[in-house]
Amino acid sequence: MDDMPVLERIGVACPILGERAAFMEWLSAAGYEPVPMLDLDLLARELSSRPVEALIADVSLVSVADLPRLIRLLGANRPLIVVGEAEGRPARRSPRKAVPRLQSQIDGVSAKIMDVSIEGVRLEVSGTAAPALPPFFTLRVPAFGVTAKVKRVWVAVPNQGALWCGGIIDRGQPVKTEIAWSRFIQTAPTISGELTLRPSN
């Protein structure tokens, strides 16, 4: 009997249901075994008994004082990726829509849209290092005639040569831009219906 492949385990410590589910979906699609961890106590127990190769942790769960302990638990050469913003972020209020890798550009760099919502977007960018992605950028979707300013929220590197970025649409834009973005959400093709991943309360 053939041996089953051993998947690299990636911990996902995020209290928001929708974001946790999204990270687990993306990691599974990339060939990893995502391990949900809902709080720091569970995280510590899980890391002690079954180590992971990397940990994605929401900033709301990880204080500056916790970082040394987490790094020790992870072990040498195992990255800790902290996502979110220290000052907090708005709860997701609208469902996401998975789309078939729509061609787009961010500040002139080629990218592909993976899913969209009224509030935000998830992108795949090739050949760009995480530090090179600015905190704000202009997203263009030529096929739909859409241009919007996006605030970067998180960045992840699922595999070599690829970069994933999640962002929220800047609400300080002209009404015309917001209407165009809403129309884009309605008319963009979908690959598996809407992903109604909402935060838990």
N, C-alpha and C positions, 0 to 999 in steps of 0.2 A: 504494500500500500504506500502511495506517495506521501511524503511528509507535507503537512500543511505549512505554508509560508508563515514565518514569524513576523508580524507587523510591529513597527516601532510604535511605542505607546507615547501619546502626547496628552498631558494633563490639561484640562480646561476648567479653570476656576472662575466662574462668572455667575453672579446671583440673578441676572436678568434672563428669564426663560428664552426669549427670542434670540438674544445674542449667543447664549450658550448653545442652543439648537443649531444656529447658523454655523458657528465654529465647528461643531461636531460633524455637520453635513459636509463642510469644505474639507476637513481633515480626512474623513472617510473616502471622499471622492479622490483625494490625492494619494490614497494608499496607506494611511496611518490608522492606528487604533486609538480613537479619542476616548479619554477617561474623564467623565464628569466629576468635579469636585466642588461641592456647594459652599463650603466654608473652610476656614483655616485649620480647624481641628481635624476634619475629615481629610483635608489635604495632607496634613502631617502624618496621619496614620497610613494613608495610602502610599505616600512616598517612602515611608519606613518599611512597609511590607512588600510593595511592588514598585520599584523605581520606574520613572518615565524618562524619555530621552530629552524632553523639553516641557516647559510649563507656560501656558498662556493664562495670565491672571488679570482680573479686573482690578483697576486701581482702587476701587472701593473696598477690596478685601486685603490689600497689601499696603501697610503703612511703612514709612521709612524704617521704623524700628524692627519690622518683621523681615526686611530684606536679607540681613545676614543669615538668619535662621533658615530661610527658604533656600538660599544659595548653598548652604551647608547640606541641607536635606537633598537637594538636587544632585549634588556631587560635581566633580570637575568636568568641565567642557560640556555642560548641559545648560542650554540657554533658558533664561527667564524672560518672557515677553510680557510686559505690563501694558495693558490697553485701557483706553478711556482718558478722561481728563480730570485732574485733581479738583477742579472747581465744580465738577458735576456736569451732567449733560441731560438734555430733555428725554423724557420717556418716549418710546416709539408709539405713535398713535395710529399709524396707517400700515396696511399689509404690504409686504414686498412682492414683487412680480419677477420671477426668474425669466431671463431673456436669453436667446441663443447667441451669446458672445458678440454683441453689437459693436461694430468698429466705431472708435471715437478717438479723440485727441485730448490730452491734458497739457496745456501750455505748449502745444506743438509736438508733443511726444505721443507716439502711437499707443493706444490702449484699447481694451475691450470691456464693455459693460456686461456684468454678470447678473446683477439684479438691480431693480429700481423701486422706489416708492415716492410718494409725494414729498417726503422729508429727506430722502437720501439716495445714495447709490453705492454699489460695490463694484470695483474695477480690478482688472488684471492688467498689469503693466510689465512688459518684457524689457530686459536689459537696463533696468533702473535700480540703483541701490536705494535702500530706505532713506538714508540721510539726504538724498538728492530730491526727495519729494517735498515740496514746500507745504507750509501749514494751510495756505489758501492757493487754489489754482482755478484756472478757467477750463471747464469741460465743454467740448464741442462734439456734437453728434451730427455729422454732415448729412447723412441720409434723411434725417428728420428736420434739419434746419434749426437745431436747438443749440443754444449756448447758455451756460449757467455758471455762476461762481460757486465753488464748493469748498467747504471747510474740512480739512482732513481730520478724522477722529482716531483711526487706528491703521496700522500697517503690519502685515505679516508676510513671511517668506515661506510658502508651502513647499517649494522645491527650488533647486538651483536654476537660476536664470529667469525666475518668475517672482513677481511681487503682487500681493493683494492689498488693496486699500479700500477702506470704508470712509465715507464722508457724508456730511449733511449739507443740504442746499441752503445757501446764504439767503435769508429772508429779507435782506436789505436791498433787493434788486427791484427793477421797475416791474410794474404790474404786468406789462406785456411779456416779460421774461417768465413770470410765474404762470401765466396762462399758457404759454408755449410749453413749459415743462409739464403742466397738468395734461395737456393734450397729448404730449409724448407718452406719458404713462398709460393713457387710455388706448393709444394706437400701436404701441410697440408689440411685436410678436412675443408669445410666451412659449416656453418649452414644457412646462409641467403645471400650468395654472398658477394661481397666486400662492405665495408662501405666507400664510397668515401667522407669522411668528411675532407674538406680542409679549411684552414683559409681564411677569407675574407681579402681583401686588403684595 
